[in-house]
């Protein structure tokens, strides 16, 4: 689905229209210098050809990267990157999906958002809904005059919304880790280790994504590209600062998961040692009783106590003494 958002300098307004309306004014879209944002959500081949063929031709490698999720058997997104071409800037970032609302979910945590920036055009391509794109569309519907600042400013708004979405995710993951820390020292659960490993995979994925996006933002913020206006760099630096903090939080979370894994294994080992100690003590107490029982159960004719009236109570008393003696020893050694 193609959505076109155009700032009209003559009418001083920002108008949004669809693919059908865009085809009717294709010549005007090609010639005007007004800032225009083309948003492609789950684009068809016809829409891709219209934007990247008729309006903004791009390199075949860029188009290949844009289509990466649809070509990958598992639908994995391309890692964040930025490339400069003679007439456009190509950027890929990884916004969060709806699965970020539930850290226990097995669904993919990030998706792919591809962007093409020219002097007065912005094209965004994504599969499925993208919250940051929708948030900026709502923002421009209320503050349309902001679109006149150009595609680099509009894309900054998208990045800002995308990066801020990592904050609640990291807070949720941190809260889950705090809960699991209490559970580890509380009642034992077989689900603890799988949950810890799942959270570790999540945090590792977030950390890797943020690290790549940090490099992209660093290049955009320090003026490596002519298509990023100097007055907009301060906004990109602001997004970069947020990204650095979130990267550090993800690293702290990953270290905490590793510590919890080690703690969990230590607690399990200690519990196993306690069980083994208890079983060993039981065996030590029962073993002499078993020896005495075995001896008196042989029933040889000349066994000393075989015809003694007090033989049975004597054997029971002997077994009691044999069992209580190691118990008293364990208590004296403070093993109990």
Residue pairs with C-beta under 8 A, 6 or more apart in sequence:
1 18
1 19
1 40
1 41
1 42
1 43
1 47
2 18
2 19
2 22
2 38
2 39
2 40
2 43
2 47
2 50
2 51
3 16
3 17
3 18
3 38
3 39
3 41
3 137
4 16
4 17
4 18
4 19
4 21
4 22
4 29
4 36
4 37
4 38
4 39
5 14
5 15
5 16
5 36
5 37
5 39
5 137
5 140
5 147
6 14
6 15
6 16
6 17
6 29
6 32
6 34
6 35
6 36
6 37
6 147
7 13
7 14
7 34
7 35
7 36
7 144
7 145
7 147
7 148
8 14
8 15
8 34
9 34
9 148
12 145
13 144
14 140
14 141
14 144
14 145
14 147
16 137
16 141
19 47
19 50
22 29
22 50
23 50
26 50
26 54
26 55
29 36
29 55
30 54
30 55
33 120
34 120
35 120
35 121
35 122
35 147
35 148
35 149
35 150
35 151
35 154
36 120
36 121
36 122
37 121
37 122
37 123
37 124
37 140
37 147
37 151
37 154
38 51
38 55
38 56
38 121
38 122
38 123
38 124
39 123
39 124
39 133
39 137
40 47
40 48
40 51
40 123
40 124
40 125
40 126
41 126
41 127
41 128
41 129
41 130
41 133
42 127
42 128
43 51
43 125
48 63
51 123
52 58
52 63
52 116
52 123
55 121
56 88
56 116
56 118
56 121
56 123
58 85
58 88
58 90
58 116
59 85
59 90
62 83
62 85
62 90
62 116
64 71
65 78
65 90
65 92
65 114
66 114
66 125
68 76
68 77
68 78
68 112
69 75
69 76
69 77
69 78
69 111
69 112
69 127
70 127
75 108
75 127
76 108
77 92
77 94
77 108
77 110
77 111
77 112
78 92
78 112
78 114
79 92
79 94
79 208
79 209
79 212
80 91
80 92
80 93
80 94
80 209
80 212
80 213
80 215
80 216
81 91
81 92
81 212
81 216
82 89
82 90
82 91
82 92
82 216
82 219
82 220
82 225
83 89
83 90
83 91
84 90
84 224
84 225
84 227
87 118
88 116
88 117
88 118
88 227
89 116
89 117
89 118
89 225
89 227
89 228
90 114
90 115
90 116
91 114
91 115
91 116
91 117
91 155
91 216
91 220
92 112
92 113
92 114
92 115
93 112
93 113
93 115
93 159
93 162
93 213
93 216
94 110
94 111
94 112
94 113
94 209
94 212
94 213
95 110
95 111
95 113
95 126
95 130
95 131
95 132
95 162
95 165
96 109
96 110
96 111
96 131
96 162
96 165
96 166
96 169
97 107
97 108
97 109
97 110
97 111
97 128
98 107
98 129
99 105
99 107
99 108
99 109
100 109
100 165
100 168
100 169
103 169
103 172
103 173
103 176
103 199
103 202
104 195
104 198
106 198
109 202
109 205
109 206
110 205
110 209
111 126
111 127
111 128
111 130
112 126
112 127
113 124
113 125
113 126
113 130
113 132
113 133
113 158
113 162
114 124
114 125
114 126
115 122
115 123
115 124
115 125
115 155
115 158
116 122
116 123
117 123
117 151
117 152
117 155
117 227
117 228
118 151
118 227
119 150
119 151
119 227
120 150
120 151
121 151
122 151
122 154
122 155
124 130
124 133
124 155
124 158
126 133
131 161
131 165
132 158
132 159
132 161
132 162
132 165
133 158
135 161
136 154
136 157
136 158
136 161
139 146
139 157
140 146
140 147
140 154
146 153
146 154
146 157
147 154
149 232
150 229
150 232
152 227
152 228
152 229
152 232
153 229
153 232
153 235
156 232
156 235
156 236
156 239
159 217
159 236
159 239
160 235
160 238
160 239
160 242
163 213
163 239
163 242
163 243
163 246
164 242
166 206
166 210
166 246
167 246
169 206
170 206
170 246
170 249
170 250
170 253
173 199
173 202
173 203
173 206
173 253
174 249
174 253
174 256
176 199
177 199
177 253
177 256
177 257
177 260
180 192
180 195
180 196
180 199
180 260
181 260
181 263
183 189
183 192
184 192
184 260
184 263
184 264
184 267
185 267
188 267
188 268
188 271
192 264
193 261
193 264
196 257
196 260
196 261
196 264
197 261
199 257
200 254
200 257
200 258
200 261
203 250
203 253
203 254
203 257
204 254
206 250
207 247
207 250
207 251
207 254
210 243
210 246
210 247
210 250
211 247
213 243
214 240
214 243
214 244
214 247
217 236
217 239
217 240
217 243
218 240
219 225
220 228
220 233
220 236
220 240
221 233
221 236
221 237
221 239
221 240
222 233
223 230
223 233
228 236
277 335
281 326
281 327
281 330
281 335
281 336
284 326
285 323
285 326
285 327
286 323
288 319
288 322
288 323
288 325
288 326
289 319
289 322
289 323
291 322
292 315
292 318
292 319
292 322
293 315
293 319
296 303
296 305
296 311
296 315
299 306
300 306
305 311
305 314
305 315
308 314
327 336
330 336
